[in-house]
Amino acid sequence: MNYDTLISFILATAALAISPGPDNIYVLMQSIAHGKKYGLATVFGLISGCIIHTTLLAFGVSAIIKNNDTVFFGIKLFGAGYLVYLAYQVFKSSNDLTLSETQVPKKSVGQLFKQGFIMNVLNPKVSIFFLAFFPGFLFSETLSTIWQFYILGFLFMAVSLLIFSVIAVLAGNISEYIKSHKHLGLYLKWLQIIVFIGIAVLILV
C-alpha cells in the first residue's frame, strides 16, 4: 500500500475544497443569509451525493480497467487532459469573488439537504471529475480496485465535509475577509490552476 499516494490525494482534495467553486460558494451564501445550520444542511446533502458517484465509479471503471493496462492508461490520460481543461477554464474566469446573499431563498434544513444531494448526484461534471481524479490515485497492487475507489471516495467526502463545514460555521468571518481583501480572488484563482495542473501531472507520473 502506497501511503504517499493517499497523502497526495488528501492534500489535493483539501486544496480543491478550499478553492472557490459553485458548491462551497453556495454553502457560504446559505450560512451568511440564514445561519450556519442551513449551510451545514447543504454541506451534508452535497457530501452524501458523492456516495453515488463513488459507487458508479467503483463498479463501472473497475470492471473496465481490470486486467487492461492500455484502457487504464487511456482513462488516466483523459483525466489529466480534463484537469488541464479545468485549469484553462479557471484561467479565463474573472478574478473577482462575488458574494451576494440578496437572492438566497430560505428553505428548511431538510429541503436544503435534499437539494444539496440532488445538485450533486445530477451534476454530470461531478461524475466526470471523479473519473478524471480518482484513477490516478489507486494506491495498492493487492487491494481490489473497487475497495480502493471506495476508500478514496470516503477520504474525499471526509476532507470535503470538514472544510465545507468550517466554511459554513465561519461564513461571516470568511465573507468579511473576502470583502476586505480584494486581491484574494486572484490568489485563489491561481491556487486552483496550480492544483489542477499539479494533479494532472501526478496522474501521469
N, CA and C of each residue as an Amber inpcrd file, in Angstrom:
protein
   615
   0.8540000  -1.2020000   0.0000000   0.0000000   0.0000000   0.0000000
   0.8830000   1.2450000   0.0000000   0.6020000   2.1560000  -0.9090000
   1.4080000   3.3630000  -1.0580000   0.7460000   4.5160000  -0.2820000
   1.2660000   4.7740000   0.9090000   0.6810000   5.8290000   1.7470000
   0.9890000   7.2250000   1.2000000   2.1040000   7.3620000   0.4850000
   2.4240000   8.6580000  -0.1240000   1.3350000   9.0670000  -1.1180000
   0.8210000   8.0810000  -1.8620000  -0.2540000   8.3600000  -2.8150000
  -1.5120000   8.8270000  -2.0950000  -1.8360000   8.1830000  -0.9790000
  -3.0100000   8.5790000  -0.2040000  -2.8510000   9.9840000   0.3740000
  -1.6510000  10.2880000   0.8580000  -1.3900000  11.6240000   1.4030000
  -1.5180000  12.6760000   0.3020000  -0.9860000  12.3650000  -0.8840000
  -1.1000000  13.2860000  -2.0230000  -2.5660000  13.5110000  -2.3810000
  -3.3500000  12.4340000  -2.3300000  -4.7820000  12.5310000  -2.6380000
  -5.4950000  13.4260000  -1.6260000  -5.1870000  13.2490000  -0.3520000
  -5.8140000  14.0510000   0.7020000  -5.4620000  15.5270000   0.5470000
  -4.1930000  15.8120000   0.2670000  -3.7550000  17.2010000   0.0980000
  -4.4180000  17.8360000  -1.1260000  -4.4960000  17.0770000  -2.2160000
  -5.1320000  17.5920000  -3.4320000  -6.6160000  17.8570000  -3.1870000
  -7.2800000  16.9460000  -2.4800000  -8.6960000  17.1210000  -2.1580000
  -8.9120000  18.3580000  -1.2950000  -8.0460000  18.5570000  -0.3080000
  -8.1600000  19.7250000   0.5680000  -8.0010000  21.0200000  -0.2250000
  -7.0180000  21.0460000  -1.1250000  -6.7900000  22.2490000  -1.9350000
  -7.9980000  22.5350000  -2.8190000  -8.5910000  21.4920000  -3.3730000
  -9.7660000  21.6690000  -4.2240000 -10.9690000  22.1540000  -3.4070000
 -11.1320000  21.6260000  -2.1900000 -12.2680000  22.0200000  -1.3460000
 -12.1590000  23.4690000  -0.9040000 -10.9330000  23.9240000  -0.6680000
 -10.7180000  25.3120000  -0.2360000 -10.9380000  26.2860000  -1.3880000
 -10.5620000  25.8740000  -2.5940000 -10.6830000  26.7560000  -3.7550000
 -12.1510000  27.0840000  -4.0180000 -12.4530000  28.3400000  -4.3760000
 -13.8610000  28.7280000  -4.5670000 -14.4740000  28.0420000  -5.7730000
 -15.6380000  27.4650000  -5.5640000 -16.3930000  26.8310000  -6.6430000
 -17.8710000  26.9700000  -6.3480000 -18.7350000  26.5100000  -7.2580000
 -20.1830000  26.6800000  -7.0550000 -20.6820000  26.0910000  -5.7420000
 -20.1270000  24.9340000  -5.3370000 -20.6340000  24.2640000  -4.1420000
 -20.2760000  25.0130000  -2.8590000 -18.9920000  25.3130000  -2.6760000
 -18.6400000  25.9620000  -1.4030000 -19.1150000  27.4180000  -1.3450000
 -19.2460000  28.0650000  -2.4930000 -19.8210000  29.4160000  -2.5020000
 -21.3010000  29.3560000  -2.1170000 -22.0000000  28.3270000  -2.5980000
 -23.4200000  28.1600000  -2.2480000 -23.5780000  27.9070000  -0.7480000
 -22.7150000  27.0710000  -0.2060000 -22.7210000  26.8130000   1.2390000
 -22.4690000  28.1110000   2.0060000 -21.4820000  28.8620000   1.5600000
 -21.1350000  30.1320000   2.2030000 -22.3250000  31.0800000   2.2190000
 -23.0120000  31.1960000   1.0810000 -24.1250000  32.1420000   0.9940000
 -25.3270000  31.6870000   1.8290000 -25.5820000  30.3790000   1.8960000
 -26.6710000  29.8950000   2.7500000 -26.4060000  30.2440000   4.2150000
 -25.1590000  30.0760000   4.6440000 -24.8070000  30.3730000   6.0350000
 -24.8830000  31.8600000   6.3270000 -24.4130000  32.6830000   5.4000000
 -24.4510000  34.1320000   5.5940000 -25.8940000  34.6290000   5.6520000
 -26.7200000  34.1240000   4.7270000 -28.0940000  34.6230000   4.6100000
 -29.0120000  34.0980000   5.7160000 -28.8300000  32.8330000   6.1270000
 -29.8220000  32.2200000   7.0170000 -29.2330000  31.5960000   8.2850000
 -27.9210000  31.4510000   8.3810000 -27.3250000  30.8610000   9.5790000
 -26.5760000  29.5790000   9.2740000 -25.6430000  29.2350000  10.1510000
 -24.7530000  28.1050000   9.8940000 -25.4940000  26.7690000   9.8180000
 -26.6310000  26.6510000  10.5160000 -27.4060000  25.4100000  10.4650000
 -27.8270000  25.0900000   9.0370000 -28.1880000  26.1180000   8.2820000
 -28.6480000  25.9340000   6.9080000 -27.4670000  25.6470000   5.9720000
 -26.3490000  26.2810000   6.2670000 -25.1490000  25.9800000   5.4940000
 -24.7000000  24.5440000   5.7050000 -24.7560000  24.0710000   6.9590000
 -24.3440000  22.6960000   7.2670000 -25.2930000  21.6740000   6.6400000
 -26.5800000  21.9770000   6.5920000 -27.5360000  21.0750000   5.9380000
 -27.1960000  20.9170000   4.4670000 -26.8220000  22.0130000   3.8350000
 -26.4150000  21.9690000   2.4310000 -25.1490000  21.1360000   2.2710000
 -24.2040000  21.3120000   3.1790000 -22.9470000  20.5580000   3.1410000
 -23.2170000  19.0570000   3.1970000 -24.0250000  18.6240000   4.1520000
 -24.2950000  17.1880000   4.3030000 -25.0120000  16.6200000   3.0840000
 -25.8740000  17.4090000   2.4700000 -26.5320000  16.9610000   1.2480000
 -25.5450000  16.7800000   0.1070000 -24.7010000  17.7820000  -0.0840000
 -23.7040000  17.7160000  -1.1630000 -22.7580000  16.5330000  -0.9720000
 -22.2680000  16.3480000   0.2430000 -21.3060000  15.2690000   0.5070000
 -21.9720000  13.9000000   0.3430000 -23.2190000  13.7720000   0.7670000
 -23.9260000  12.4880000   0.6340000 -24.0470000  12.0710000  -0.8240000
 -24.2090000  13.0390000  -1.7050000 -24.3150000  12.7270000  -3.1290000
 -23.0720000  12.0740000  -3.6900000 -21.9240000  12.3290000  -3.0490000
 -20.6640000  11.7500000  -3.5330000 -20.6520000  10.2310000  -3.4260000
 -21.4740000   9.6690000  -2.5360000 -21.5520000   8.2110000  -2.4080000
 -22.0160000   7.5900000  -3.7270000 -22.9770000   8.2340000  -4.3700000
 -23.4960000   7.7190000  -5.6440000 -22.4050000   7.7340000  -6.7090000
 -21.6950000   8.8450000  -6.8300000 -20.6370000   8.9460000  -7.8330000
 -19.5140000   7.9450000  -7.5500000 -19.1870000   7.7640000  -6.2810000
 -18.1430000   6.8040000  -5.9140000 -18.5550000   5.3880000  -6.3040000
 -19.8100000   5.0340000  -6.0560000 -20.3040000   3.7000000  -6.3850000
 -20.2920000   3.4590000  -7.8890000 -20.7610000   4.4390000  -8.6440000
 -20.7440000   4.3050000 -10.1100000 -19.3190000   4.1380000 -10.6220000
 -18.4110000   4.9140000 -10.0660000 -17.0140000   4.8350000 -10.4690000
 -16.4100000   3.4780000 -10.0840000 -16.6510000   3.0530000  -8.8360000
 -16.0420000   1.8190000  -8.3320000 -16.4410000   0.6110000  -9.1720000
 -17.7300000   0.4850000  -9.4650000 -18.1790000  -0.7070000 -10.1820000
 -18.0580000  -0.5610000 -11.6980000 -18.2250000   0.6570000 -12.2050000
 -18.1030000   0.8580000 -13.6470000 -16.6700000   0.8030000 -14.1340000
 -15.8290000   1.6480000 -13.5630000 -14.4440000   1.7440000 -14.0370000
 -13.6300000   0.5170000 -13.6390000 -13.8760000  -0.0360000 -12.4600000
 -13.1300000  -1.2190000 -12.0330000 -13.3020000  -2.3580000 -13.0180000
 -14.5270000  -2.5220000 -13.5200000 -14.7810000  -3.5910000 -14.4820000
 -14.0750000  -3.3240000 -15.8090000 -13.9640000  -2.0640000 -16.1720000
 -13.3500000  -1.7090000 -17.4550000 -11.8340000  -1.8670000 -17.4140000
 -11.2020000  -1.3920000 -16.3310000  -9.7400000  -1.3450000 -16.2940000
  -9.1130000  -2.6380000 -15.7910000  -9.9230000  -3.5610000 -15.2900000
  -9.3880000  -4.8090000 -14.7540000  -8.6280000  -5.5640000 -15.8360000
  -7.3750000  -5.8320000 -15.5700000  -6.5230000  -6.5970000 -16.4850000
  -6.3600000  -5.9360000 -17.8530000  -6.4950000  -4.6300000 -17.9110000
  -6.3140000  -3.9490000 -19.2000000  -5.5410000  -2.6550000 -18.9610000
  -4.2400000  -2.7500000 -19.0450000  -3.3800000  -1.5950000 -18.7640000
  -3.5530000  -0.4800000 -19.7850000  -3.8500000  -0.8490000 -21.0240000
  -3.9970000   0.1620000 -22.0830000  -5.2120000   1.0480000 -21.8100000
  -6.3300000   0.4210000 -21.4460000  -7.5380000   1.1840000 -21.1310000
  -7.2980000   2.0420000 -19.8910000  -6.6080000   1.4840000 -18.8970000
  -6.3230000   2.2260000 -17.6710000  -5.4880000   3.4700000 -17.9760000
  -4.4730000   3.3050000 -18.8230000  -3.6540000   4.4630000 -19.2000000
  -4.4870000   5.4840000 -19.9700000  -5.3900000   4.9930000 -20.8220000
  -6.2680000   5.9030000 -21.5670000  -7.1490000   6.7230000 -20.6490000
  -7.6680000   6.0820000 -19.5870000  -8.5020000   6.7980000 -18.6050000
  -7.6780000   7.8480000 -17.8750000  -6.4480000   7.4850000 -17.5020000
  -5.5910000   8.4530000 -16.8040000  -5.2180000   9.6120000 -17.7340000
  -4.9970000   9.3110000 -18.9990000  -4.6770000  10.3660000 -19.9760000
  -5.8630000  11.3080000 -20.1460000  -7.0690000  10.7260000 -20.2180000
  -8.2830000  11.5490000 -20.2810000  -8.3880000  12.4290000 -19.0400000
  -8.1330000  11.8190000 -17.8780000  -8.2290000  12.5630000 -16.6200000
  -7.2850000  13.7400000 -16.5810000  -6.0390000  13.5100000 -16.9890000
  -5.0540000  14.5900000 -16.9980000  -5.4790000  15.6990000 -17.9610000
  -5.9650000  15.3090000 -19.1240000  -6.4170000  16.2990000 -20.1080000
  -7.6030000  17.1030000 -19.6070000  -8.5390000  16.4350000 -18.9290000
  -9.7150000  17.1250000 -18.4000000  -9.3220000  18.1180000 -17.3140000
  -8.3700000  17.7490000 -16.4670000  -7.9250000  18.6510000 -15.4060000
  -7.1940000  19.8690000 -15.9700000  -6.4300000  19.6640000 -17.0340000
  -5.7800000  20.8050000 -17.7040000  -6.8490000  21.7170000 -18.3100000
  -7.8970000  21.1040000 -18.8610000  -9.0130000  21.8880000 -19.4010000
  -9.6800000  22.7230000 -18.2990000  -9.8880000  22.1080000 -17.1190000
 -10.4730000  22.8490000 -15.9990000  -9.5700000  24.0070000 -15.5830000
  -8.2550000  23.7610000 -15.5940000  -7.3060000  24.8280000 -15.2640000
  -7.4410000  25.9880000 -16.2450000  -7.6130000  25.6550000 -17.5280000
  -7.7680000  26.6890000 -18.5580000  -9.0690000  27.4690000 -18.3450000
 -10.1490000  26.7650000 -17.9760000 -11.4320000  27.4300000 -17.7140000
 -11.3150000  28.3980000 -16.5390000 -10.5730000  27.9950000 -15.5070000
 -10.3470000  28.8820000 -14.3620000  -9.5170000  30.0860000 -14.7930000
  -8.5040000  29.8410000 -15.6270000  -7.6370000  30.9200000 -16.1070000
  -8.4520000  31.9870000 -16.8440000  -9.4580000  31.5620000 -17.6080000
 -10.2830000  32.5040000 -18.3740000 -11.3190000  33.2210000 -17.5020000
 -11.5840000  32.7020000 -16.3140000 -12.6370000  33.2620000 -15.4710000
 -12.1900000  34.5610000 -14.8090000 -13.1620000  35.2680000 -14.2390000
 -12.8890000  36.5380000 -13.5670000 -12.0990000  36.3240000 -12.2850000
 -11.3210000  37.3290000 -11.9150000 -10.5750000  37.2800000 -10.6490000
 -11.4440000  37.6240000  -9.4430000 -12.6220000  38.1620000  -9.6930000
 -13.4710000  38.6480000  -8.6030000 -14.2540000  37.5100000  -7.9500000
 -14.3770000  37.5840000  -6.6330000 -15.2530000  36.6910000  -5.8850000
 -16.5010000  37.4770000  -5.5270000 -17.6160000  37.1540000  -6.1950000
 -18.8570000  37.8900000  -5.9780000 -19.7100000  37.1840000  -4.9330000
 -19.9890000  37.8750000  -3.8420000 -20.8380000  37.3390000  -2.7880000
 -22.0880000  38.1910000  -2.6910000 -23.2190000  37.5880000  -2.9360000
 -24.4850000  38.3200000  -2.8450000 -25.5460000  37.4190000  -2.2210000
 -25.9860000  37.7970000  -1.0210000 -26.9930000  36.9930000  -0.3440000
 -28.4020000  37.5090000  -0.5860000 -28.5570000  38.4290000  -1.5320000
 -29.8640000  39.0380000  -1.7660000 -30.8350000  38.0750000  -2.4420000
 -30.3380000  37.0670000  -3.1410000 -31.2180000  36.1320000  -3.8460000
 -30.9750000  34.7050000  -3.3510000 -30.9560000  34.5130000  -2.0530000
 -30.7910000  33.1880000  -1.4590000 -32.0810000  32.8600000  -0.7260000
 -33.0320000  32.1860000  -1.3940000 -34.3240000  31.9060000  -0.7510000
 -34.1490000  30.9820000   0.4530000 -34.9180000  31.2210000   1.4950000
 -34.8100000  30.4080000   2.7050000 -35.6230000  29.1280000   2.5410000
 -34.9820000  28.0090000   2.8430000 -35.6320000  26.7090000   2.8030000
 -35.3720000  26.0070000   4.1220000 -36.1520000  24.9610000   4.3740000
 -35.9570000  24.2040000   5.6130000 -34.6420000  23.4220000   5.5260000
 -34.1790000  22.9530000   6.6950000 -32.9500000  22.1580000   6.7400000
 -33.0910000  20.9050000   5.8730000 -34.2500000  20.2510000   5.9600000
 -34.4940000  19.0500000   5.1590000 -34.4810000  19.3410000   3.6690000
 -35.0920000  20.4540000   3.2790000 -35.1170000  20.8330000   1.8650000
 -33.7110000  21.1200000   1.3430000 -32.8820000  21.7710000   2.1770000
 -31.5220000  22.0860000   1.7520000 -30.6720000  20.8210000   1.6420000
 -30.8550000  19.8790000   2.5610000 -30.1430000  18.6010000   2.4580000
 -30.5200000  17.8980000   1.1550000 -31.8150000  17.8270000   0.8880000
 -32.2970000  17.1750000  -0.3290000 -31.7850000  17.8900000  -1.5710000
 -31.8240000  19.2170000  -1.5470000 -31.3580000  19.9890000  -2.6970000
 -29.8740000  19.7670000  -2.9330000 -29.0690000  19.7790000  -1.8390000
 -27.6400000  19.5520000  -1.9810000 -27.3450000  18.1780000  -2.5550000
 -28.0790000  17.1690000  -2.0840000 -27.9100000  15.8000000  -2.5780000
 -28.2280000  15.7150000  -4.0620000 -29.3840000  16.2690000  -4.4490000
 -29.8040000  16.2070000  -5.8530000 -28.8590000  17.0100000  -6.7400000
 -28.4380000  18.1840000  -6.2660000 -27.4910000  19.0150000  -7.0220000
 -26.2260000  18.2200000  -7.3590000 -25.7510000  17.4650000  -6.3790000
 -24.5160000  16.7100000  -6.5700000 -24.7370000  15.5070000  -7.4780000
 -25.7740000  14.7190000  -7.1990000 -25.9980000  13.4740000  -7.9400000
 -26.2950000  13.7350000  -9.4120000 -27.0710000  14.7770000  -9.6960000
 -27.4880000  15.0380000 -11.0760000 -26.5060000  15.9110000 -11.8580000
 -25.3800000  16.2390000 -11.2290000 -24.3900000  17.0660000 -11.9170000
 -23.3990000  16.1660000 -12.6610000 -23.4930000  16.1100000 -13.9950000
 -22.5830000  15.2250000 -14.7440000 -21.1230000  15.6200000 -14.6020000
 -20.8660000  16.8890000 -14.2860000 -19.4800000  17.3360000 -14.1280000
 -18.8130000  16.6520000 -12.9340000 -19.6140000  16.3120000 -11.9140000
 -19.0520000  15.6190000 -10.7510000 -18.6060000  14.2150000 -11.1550000
 -19.4400000  13.5210000 -11.9360000 -19.0720000  12.1850000 -12.4150000
 -17.8010000  12.2320000 -13.2500000 -17.7210000  13.2110000 -14.1380000
 -16.5400000  13.3410000 -14.9900000 -15.3160000  13.6570000 -14.1410000
 -15.4960000  14.5220000 -13.1450000 -14.3700000  14.8770000 -12.2850000
 -13.8760000  13.6640000 -11.5040000 -14.7890000  12.8780000 -10.9500000
 -14.3860000  11.6710000 -10.2240000 -13.6190000  10.7280000 -11.1440000
 -14.1130000  10.5700000 -12.3710000 -13.4350000   9.7130000 -13.3480000
 -12.0470000  10.2360000 -13.6710000 -11.9150000  11.5570000 -13.7230000
 -10.6150000  12.1630000 -14.0350000  -9.6560000  12.0980000 -12.8520000
 -10.1990000  12.2390000 -11.6450000  -9.3820000  12.4380000 -10.4440000
  -8.9450000  11.1260000  -9.7860000  -9.8830000  10.2290000  -9.5650000
  -9.6200000   9.0650000  -8.7240000  -8.6510000   8.0270000  -9.3040000
  -8.7920000   7.6450000 -10.5860000  -7.9370000   6.5560000 -11.0910000
  -6.4330000   6.8160000 -10.9620000  -6.0350000   8.0640000 -10.9730000
  -4.6140000   8.3830000 -10.8430000  -4.0670000   8.2070000  -9.4460000
  -4.9390000   7.8890000  -8.4740000  -4.5010000   7.7600000  -7.0840000
  -4.7570000   6.3570000  -6.5120000  -4.9200000   5.3760000  -7.3700000
  -5.0050000   3.9980000  -6.8850000  -3.6900000   3.6600000  -6.2020000
  -3.7780000   3.0570000  -5.0300000  -2.6180000   3.0380000  -4.1430000
  -2.1350000   1.6480000  -3.7390000  -2.7540000   0.5960000  -4.2760000
  -2.3780000  -0.7510000  -3.8370000  -2.3450000  -1.7230000  -5.0110000
  -1.3590000  -2.6090000  -5.0010000  -1.2460000  -3.6470000  -6.0230000
  -2.0830000  -4.8700000  -5.6630000  -2.4720000  -4.9850000  -4.3980000
  -3.1590000  -6.1940000  -3.9420000  -4.6390000  -5.9720000  -3.6330000
  -4.9880000  -4.7960000  -3.1410000  -6.3830000  -4.4980000  -2.8100000
  -7.1860000  -4.3150000  -4.0870000  -8.4200000  -4.8010000  -4.1120000
  -9.2520000  -4.6710000  -5.3160000  -9.5020000  -3.1980000  -5.6310000
  -9.6380000  -2.8990000  -6.9100000  -9.8680000  -1.5030000  -7.3190000
 -11.1940000  -0.9790000  -6.7690000 -12.1760000  -1.8680000  -6.6050000
 -13.4600000  -1.4330000  -6.0410000 -13.2570000  -0.8760000  -4.6410000
 -12.5210000  -1.6070000  -3.8010000 -12.2610000  -1.1320000  -2.4410000
 -11.4070000   0.1360000  -2.4430000 -10.4460000   0.1990000  -3.3620000
  -9.5980000   1.3960000  -3.4300000 -10.4230000   2.6280000  -3.7940000
 -11.3410000   2.4880000  -4.7570000 -12.1850000   3.6220000  -5.1310000
 -13.0810000   4.0450000  -3.9700000 -13.5930000   3.0700000  -3.2200000
 -14.4260000   3.4180000  -2.0630000 -13.6090000   4.1120000  -0.9780000
 -12.4020000   3.6520000  -0.7350000 -11.5420000   4.3080000   0.2570000
 -11.2410000   5.7420000  -0.1770000 -10.9000000   5.9170000  -1.4590000
 -10.6450000   7.2670000  -1.9730000 -11.9120000   8.1190000  -1.8780000
 -13.0600000   7.5130000  -2.1870000 -14.3190000   8.2470000  -2.1270000
 -14.6240000   8.7410000  -0.7230000 -14.4340000   7.8740000   0.2680000
 -14.7390000   8.2760000   1.6440000 -13.6990000   9.2620000   2.1830000
 -12.4590000   9.1400000   1.7400000 -11.4580000  10.1520000   2.1060000
 -11.8410000  11.5020000   1.5110000 -12.2560000  11.4900000   0.2390000
 -12.6900000  12.7130000  -0.4330000 -13.8590000  13.3480000   0.3170000
 -14.8320000  12.5210000   0.7170000 -16.0020000  13.0290000   1.4330000
 -15.6330000  13.5620000   2.8130000 -14.7350000  12.8550000   3.5150000
 -14.3510000  13.2850000   4.8610000 -13.6260000  14.6210000   4.8380000
 -12.6710000  14.7620000   3.9110000 -11.9020000  16.0110000   3.8130000
 -12.8140000  17.1530000   3.3830000 -13.6430000  16.8990000   2.3730000
 -14.5580000  17.9420000   1.8800000 -15.5720000  18.3260000   2.9450000
 -16.0770000  17.3320000   3.6890000 -17.0340000  17.6090000   4.7560000
 -16.4100000  18.5130000   5.8170000 -15.1870000  18.2290000   6.1970000
 -14.5010000  19.0340000   7.2120000 -14.3390000  20.4790000   6.7420000
 -13.8320000  20.6500000   5.5400000 -13.5450000  22.0030000   5.0360000
 -14.8370000  22.7670000   4.7440000 -15.8230000  22.1100000   4.1260000
 -17.1010000  22.7770000   3.8470000 -17.8100000  23.1590000   5.1390000
 -17.7030000  22.3110000   6.1730000 -18.3360000  22.6190000   7.4590000
 -17.6830000  23.8330000   8.1080000 -16.3610000  23.9260000   8.0110000
 -15.6470000  25.1030000   8.5300000 -16.1220000  26.3550000   7.7990000
 -16.3030000  26.2420000   6.4770000 -16.8040000  27.3790000   5.6930000
 -18.1920000  27.7920000   6.1840000 -19.0590000  26.8030000   6.4410000
 -20.4220000  27.1000000   6.9080000 -20.4080000  27.7690000   8.2700000
 -19.5890000  27.2540000   9.1910000 -19.5560000  27.7790000  10.5570000
 -18.9200000  29.1710000  10.6190000 -17.8890000  29.3760000   9.8050000
 -17.1630000  30.6540000   9.8330000 -17.5640000  31.5650000   8.6710000
 -18.7680000  31.3610000   8.1520000 -19.2020000  32.0840000   6.9510000
 -19.0810000  33.5990000   7.0800000 -19.5200000  34.1400000   8.2230000
 -19.4760000  35.5950000   8.4070000 -18.0630000  36.1330000   8.3510000
 -17.1480000  35.4770000   9.0660000 -15.7460000  35.9130000   9.0690000
 -15.1150000  35.7900000   7.6880000 -15.4240000  34.6660000   7.0070000
 -14.8640000  34.4450000   5.6660000 -15.3700000  35.5070000   4.7040000
 -16.6650000  35.8180000   4.7970000 -17.2600000  36.8310000   3.9240000
 -16.5950000  38.1930000   4.1200000 -16.4230000  38.5800000   5.3870000
 -15.7860000  39.8670000   5.6710000 -14.3410000  39.8970000   5.1800000
 -13.6580000  38.7830000   5.3330000 -12.2680000  38.7020000   4.8900000
 -12.1780000  38.8560000   3.3670000 -13.0790000  38.1730000   2.6540000
 -13.0940000  38.2650000   1.1910000 -13.3650000  39.6980000   0.7530000
 -14.3320000  40.3550000   1.4170000 -14.7000000  41.7210000   1.0330000
 -13.5890000  42.7160000   1.3300000 -12.7900000  42.4400000   2.3580000
 -11.7300000  43.3840000   2.7370000 -10.3920000  43.0870000   2.0540000
 -10.3040000  41.9730000   1.3560000  -9.0780000  41.6110000   0.6370000
  -9.4270000  41.4060000  -0.8400000  -9.3820000  42.4860000  -1.5730000
  -9.8570000  42.4840000  -2.9560000  -9.0440000  41.5690000  -3.8670000
  -7.7770000  41.3270000  -3.5100000  -6.9250000  40.5100000  -4.3750000
  -7.0100000  39.0220000  -4.0560000  -7.8220000  38.6460000  -3.0770000
  -7.9020000  37.2420000  -2.6800000  -8.4020000  36.3590000  -3.8210000
  -9.3440000  36.8880000  -4.5940000  -9.8810000  36.1250000  -5.7230000
  -8.7960000  35.7190000  -6.6990000  -7.8510000  36.6160000  -6.9520000
  -6.7430000  36.3100000  -7.8710000  -5.8690000  35.1930000  -7.3030000
  -5.5680000  35.2620000  -6.0080000  -4.7190000  34.2410000  -5.3850000
  -5.4040000  32.8740000  -5.4220000  -6.7050000  32.8510000  -5.0990000
  -7.4330000  31.5910000  -5.0970000  -7.5880000  31.0340000  -6.5170000
  -7.7280000  31.9390000  -7.4740000  -7.8140000  31.5130000  -8.8650000
  -6.5470000  30.7780000  -9.2850000  -5.3940000  31.3420000  -8.9360000
  -4.1230000  30.7000000  -9.3180000  -3.8780000  29.4550000  -8.4870000
  -4.4130000  29.4010000  -7.2700000  -4.3330000  28.1690000  -6.4840000
  -5.0620000  27.0470000  -7.2170000  -6.2550000  27.3360000  -7.7250000
  -7.0000000  26.3330000  -8.4820000  -6.2130000  25.8590000  -9.6970000
  -5.6630000  26.7980000 -10.4470000  -4.9160000  26.4440000 -11.6550000
  -3.7380000  25.5360000 -11.3150000  -2.9900000  25.9140000 -10.2800000
  -1.8210000  25.1210000  -9.8780000  -2.2370000  23.7300000  -9.4150000
  -3.3290000  23.6630000  -8.6540000  -3.8020000  22.3700000  -8.1560000
  -4.2360000  21.4650000  -9.3110000  -5.0250000  21.9920000 -10.2440000
  -5.4860000  21.1900000 -11.3700000  -4.3120000  20.6640000 -12.2010000
  -3.3800000  21.5370000 -12.5160000  -2.2300000  21.1170000 -13.3250000
  -1.3420000  20.1530000 -12.5330000  -1.1780000  20.4310000 -11.2320000
  -0.3800000  19.5400000 -10.3890000  -0.9570000  18.1420000 -10.3110000
  -2.2970000  18.0500000 -10.1740000  -2.9370000  16.7370000 -10.1300000
  -2.7900000  16.0250000 -11.4730000  -2.9260000  16.7930000 -12.5600000
  -2.7650000  16.1950000 -13.8950000  -1.3880000  15.5640000 -14.0470000
  -0.3680000  16.2450000 -13.5520000   0.9910000  15.6990000 -13.6100000
   1.1130000  14.4590000 -12.7410000   0.5560000  14.5120000 -11.5190000
   0.6110000  13.3640000 -10.6120000  -0.0580000  12.1350000 -11.2120000
  -1.1560000  12.3330000 -11.9230000  -1.8870000  11.2180000 -12.5240000
  -1.0230000  10.4710000 -13.5350000  -0.2200000  11.2140000 -14.2890000
   0.5550000  10.6020000 -15.3750000   1.9230000  10.1040000 -14.9340000
   2.3670000  10.4980000 -13.7520000   3.7020000  10.0790000 -13.2800000
   3.6780000   8.5890000 -12.9180000
